[in-house]
Amino acid sequence: MATVLAPTRHRLSVEDFQRMAQTGILNDDDRIELIAGDLIDMAPIGSEHAGVIDWLTRTLILATAQQAIVRIQSSLVLDDRSQPQPDVLVLRPREDFYRRAHPRPDDVLLLIEVADTSVRFDREVKIPLYARQGVPEVWLVDLTQR
């Protein structure tokens, strides 16, 4: 009798993910993030979502008075298997503006996820992941709760 083996899942590393982007396997139009080694499709951005992000961006830039870097929908390397793209990051200032490497949890002052269709995933998967990796402050703007 043959032994039946369960399939082995191959989890990607951040290095794999970045190489896929560099070689053109993933392109700028692909809205994909790496969460715990899995490629996750990001929901399309609707007008309300975009408007809230624009408002947050303006408000945070004014509030930080150039004492922080405000990034929009940009990568954050959490560990060797996760590179999400939060909606808003408020980062510690750095002379190179993170040109040499994506920010890491130690660089984050505030992380904001704006969600309408992804509320459950953000609340149950991403926010606990951010907490485990030491992101000090995370806000979830739930557009379904108006």
Secondary structure, DSSP 8 states (H G I E B T S, - for coil): -------------HHHHHHHHHTTSS-TT--EEEETTEEEE-----HHHHHHHHHHHHHHHHHHTTSSEEEES-----BTTBB---SEEEE---TTTTSSS---GGGEEEEEEEESTTHHHIIIIIHHHHHHTT-S-EEEEETT--
